[in-house]
Amino acid sequence: MLRIAGVPLPGNKNIRIALTYIKGIGQSRSAKLLDELRIDPATKADDLSEENQARLRAKVEELEIEGELTRRVSMDVKRLQDIGTWRGYRHRRKLPVRGQTSRRNARTKRGKKKTGLSGRVTLTKT
């Protein structure tokens, strides 16, 4: 089983698809990487030669992926909140950030509907 950047890649899939298991690498970036390294995208991940594996590993290590990417995104959101932007305010209140309406929709961000009298949650004894 091929392991790149600490992520085990499925050996029975084409290398173009297998690379997408790494956070920060999608299909287009995967295709671009393989094109630069002149590796056939239809090759199965287990069938890569040691030389190609080493070249691919070195190229992927140069990218911002996995933990570094997650850390950068969370720091960007924190910066927006600290300087008081509208986007930061929306992040803090867990509301849609990119201009979507939130009056009727946005259930994913807002959570389960609150029901009861005048929208209050009814408490149960425990």
N, C-alpha and C positions, 0 to 999 in steps of 0.2 A: 504494500500500500504506500503510495506516494504521499509524503508529508512536506508541505510548504508553509512557512510562517506559522508553524505549530498547528496547522489545520490538516487533518487527514483527508485526502481527496479520494472519491470513489474510483476504484480502478477499472470498473466496467463501463465507464462513460467516456465520451470523447473529451479530450483535454480542454477543448474550448468551453464545454459545459462544466467540467470538473473544476476549472479555475474559479467559476462563479460561486463556489462554496466558501471562498474567502471573502470576508466582509470588506467592501470597498472595491471589488472587482466585479463588474457586470459583464454582459455579453460583448458589448462593443469594446471595452477596455481589454478583455480577454483576447478578442480577435486581433486587436492592434498589437498586443504583446507578442502573440504567436507569429504575426506577420513580420515584426521586427527581427525576431529570432529565427525566422525561416523554419518553423516547425509546422508540420501538417496538422490543421485543426481537427481532422477526422481520426487522428491517432488516439488509441485508447490510452488512458493515463498509466496503466500498468506496462504498456509496451514502449514507453519512452526510454531511450538509452540513458546511461549514467551521465554522459556528457551533456545531453539536452536537459536532463533534470537539474544539473548544476547550473547551467546557463539560465534556465527559467527561475531557479531559486534566487540567483544573484539579481536578476532583473526585478523580481517581485519584492525583494528586500529593499530596493531603492524607493518603492512607492509608499505612500502613507495609507496603511491598512490596519484593520483590526483595532487594537487598543489605542494606537496613536490617533486614528480617525475618530473614534468615539470620544476620546479626551478632547480633541480639537473642537468637535461639534458642541460638546457640553460647555466648553469654555466660551465659545462664541455666543451661546444662548445666555450664559451668565453675564457676559459683557453687555449684551443688549439690556438685560434686566438692571444692571448696575447704573448704566447711563440714563435709564428712564425712557427708553424709546417706546413707541406704541407696540411694536413687535414684542419687546421685552415684557410689557404689561400683559399682553395676551398670553405669552408663555407662562407668566406667573399665575394668572387666573385659570390656566388650563382651558383656554378657549381657542378656536381656530385662528391661525396667525395670518393667513394669506388672503384675507378679504372675504372669506366665505360667510354666508349668513348663518347666524346662530340662534335665530328666534325659533325656528321649527326643526331644523336639522342639527347636525354636529353631535349626534348621539355617541359617537366613538370617543370624542374628547370630553363631553359633558357627563357621560355616565348614564346609569339607569334612570328612567323617569321617576320623579317623585310624585306620588299620588296621595290623595286624601283631601281633607278640607282645606281649601285655599292653598293647595300645594304643599302643606306641611306633611312631614313624615310622621306616621303614627308609631309610637313607641310601644314595645311589648315588654312585659315583665320577664326577667330572666331568673 
